[in-house]
Amino acid sequence: MKYVTANSGAVAVGLAFGPIVPEFVTANPGLIDYVEIPFEQLRHSPDTGSIQETVPVILHCASMSVAGFVPPDDGTMKGIEREAERTKTPWIGEHLAFITAEPIQDDHTQPTALTYTVCPQMSEETVERVATNLASLQKRFNVPLILENSPQYFDVPGSTLSMVDFVSAVIERCQVGLLLDLTHFVISMLNTKKDPVSEIDRLPLEKVVEVHISGLSVQSGIAWDDHAIPAPPVVFDLFERVIARVRPKAVTLEYNWSPQFPESTLLRHLDRVHKIVRN
């Protein structure tokens, strides 16, 4: 069984697990260094973990509700612990968001499962809440938790910080690694009418551990995350800008929503990523 090493020096290049990945890995041995698999997928379809016999795995997660008021249940946390140990993941990427909310009015006993990571209020209060939550969660793992910037789809009520200032404050306060999702970043900039090129330089890029690249779509004037289509040129332009300043440990292409994603495009984008990180 193979594992990803956190200190190999070279930038590892991988794919998020999706319908096309098992066949692609088999047909292209050695082309990617790892597959990133969400804990939620392993929880509901444990057989997806068998790909670890062919290629190393990095564990991703959207269940810890790091930026929320309602903590994950103990069963969920024990499940994440088991998968972290089983996969020998070098770190766990978790969203700087919340997935669980307070109970709705007609049921005051059960927390509300949102089934989607939600960008939190971006404020100093939330920064402190993330710090408290993360300190408690990190104690359960022998590998680091790193935080992924969320996509911002609208002006979040009560926010006093921009996305860049919020992410920077969390990273500094928590002394935690950053999973820089470049597509989430572009989405946030488009939806808040900010310049992604100037704003990317304000992030603490020296803290970037992993980078995510995926597609985006625009519907009714709002940019949305879309893992079924290729990343636009602006995402790769920002990636080159990031690589000029920092060497992350890993770069993940998230083309994992469609069983019809073109293999020719995937091969071309993998080649582009490899060339960028090797310059």
N, C-alpha and C positions, 0 to 999 in steps of 0.2 A: 504494500500500500504506500502511495506517495503522499507527501505533505508539502505545503508551501512553507518556505523558510522566511522569517521576517527580516533577516539580516544578510541576505545573499549579495547585496550590493547592486545587482542589476534590477531594472524595472520589469516586473512580471506583467504579462499581458494576458487577460482572460476574458471569458464570456459569462454573462448571467445565464443561469440554466433556463432553458425553454424548449419548445417542441422540436426545434431543429438541431439542438446541441448534441445529443448522443450520437446521432448519425454523422454529424459534422466532425466530431472528435475522432470517431472511428476512421473516417475517410481521410483525415488530415492529421496523422499522428505527429506529435511534437510541435504543432503550429501554435498552440496556446499553452500557457503555463499552469492554468487552473480554471476551475468553474466555480462561480459564486452561486450559492443556493440559499434561498430564504428559509429561515427556520420554519415558517408557516407552511411551506411546500413540503418540507421533510416531515412535519407533524401530520399532515393529512395524506401524504403519499410517500411513506418511508422508503419505497423501492427506488425513488429518485436518487437516494444516497449511494446506490450501487455504482454510480459513475466514478466514485472515489477509487475504485479498483483500477481505473484507467488513467485518471488525471486528478491532481490534488484539488481540494475544496476549500473555499473561504466561506464562512458562515455570515449571512446577512440577516437582518431582523427588522420587523415592524410590529413588535408586540410589547415593548417595555414602557411605552408611554412616558418617555423621559421628561417631556416638557409639560406634563399634565398634573392634575391634582389627585387622580385616582391611580394607585399603583397596580401593576399586573398581579394576577392571582398567583399563589405559590405553585400551583400545578404548571402554569406556563413557565415560570422561572426555572423550575426543576427540569422541564423539557428542554429549555435552551441550554441549561448546564450540561445535560446529557449529550446533546448534539455538538456542543463545543468540544467536549471531551472526545466524542466518537470521531469527529472530523479532523481533530488536531488543528483546527483553524488557528492562524497566527494572530488574529484579532476578530472582533465582532463589530460589524458596522450597524449602527442603529440610527434611526431618524431623529433629528432635532425637532420633534413634533409630539403630538399626543394621539393615541388611538382609542383611548377609553375616557369616557366623560362621566359626570355625575348622573345619578338615576333620573329618569324622566318623571314627570309629575304623577302619572298614574301608577308608577311602580317605584316606590322609594327604597326598595331593598336591593335591587340589582343595578350595578353600573351599566351605562350604555355603551355597547360595543359599536364603534363607528365604522368599522371595516375599512377605513382609509386613514392614512396618516394626515393629520390636520396641522397646518402651520399655527403656532401659538401666538398669543399676544406678544409682541416684541417690546419688552420693557425690562427695566432693572429688576423688577419683582420676579419676572419669569427667569432671568439669569440666575437669581439666587435659588429659585425652585429647582432649576435644572441641576445646579451644583449639589443641592441636598439629595435629590433623587439619584444622581449619577454616583455620588459617593457610596450610597447604600447598595446600588446595583453592582458596582464594580467589585465589591467584596465577595460576590458570589462566583467570580470567574478568575481563572489563572492566566487569562490573556486579556489584553487591553480592550476596552470599549472605545470605539471612535464614533464621532457624530457626523451625520450627513445633513447638509443644508436642505431645507424643505423648499418646494416651489411655492411662491406666493401668488395667489390668483386674484386677490382683492386686498383693499386696505383693511387690515385687521383692527377691529375696534379696540381702543385703549392703548394702542402701540405708541411708544415714545421714541423708538429707535428704528432706523432703517434696517433692511435685511443684512447689509454688510456690517453695520455697527453692532447689531444683535449677535450675529455669528462670531464676530471678533471678540465681543465681550464674553460670550460663553467659553470660547476657546481659551482666552486668557484667565478667566476666573476659575475654570475647571482644570486647566493644564492638561487638556485632552487632545488627542489627534483629530484631524479633520478629514472626513470623507467628502471631498469636493465633487458634488454632482454638477458638472458644467452645464448640463441642459436645464436642471432646476435653476441654476444661477441665471442663465439667459432668460428663462421664463419669468423669473422675478423681476429682472431688469426691464423686460418688455412691458410687463403688466403695471409697473410703477413708473414707466417712462424715464428710466435712467440709462446712462451709457455703460454697457457691459465692459468695455475696454478700460475706461478709467476706474470703474468700480472694482474690477478684479484685482487691480494693483493695491487696493486698500485692505484686501483680505490678508490674514496671517498665513501666507502661502508656505512659510517654513514649517508649518504644522501639518501640511497635507501628507497623509499616509496613503490614501487611495483616491483615484479619480474615476468617476462614472461618466460615460458618454452614451447618449441615446437620442431619439428623435423628439420632435415637438410638432404640434399642429396648432393652428389658430382657428378658433370657432367663435363667431359673433364678436370679433375683436379681442378675444382673450386667448393668450397662449397657454397650451396645456401639454403636460408630459405625454409622450406617445412612444412606447417601446416597439411599435409595429412598423415604424418607418425609419429611414436612415437619418443620422444627425445632419443638420444643416451646416454649411461652411463656417458660420460664425462660431460654432462649438469647437471645430478643429482649429480655428484661428486663436481662440482663447486657450486651447490646449497647448499650442505652440508657445504662447506667451507664458503660461504657467511653467512649462518644461524649461524655458530659458532661465527661470529663477530657482526651481526646486526639482529634486529627483524623488518623486513619490515611490513607494514600494510596489505599487500595483496600479494598473489601469484596466477597467472593466467596460467592455462594450455591452450595453443592455439592449439587445435586439431580441427580446424573449417573449413577445406577445403574439407573434403570428407564425403559424406553421408554414406559411408561404414566403417568409422573408427570403429575398434572392441571395443565393449562395455567392454569386459573383460580386454583389455589393459587399457582403460580409468579408470576403477574401480581400477585396480592395481596401476596405476600411482597416482591417487588421494589418495589412501591409503598410498603410499610411501611419498607423500608430507605431508600428515597429520602427519605421524610418525616423519618426519624430523623436522617440525615446533613445535612439542610438546615435543621434547627431551630437 
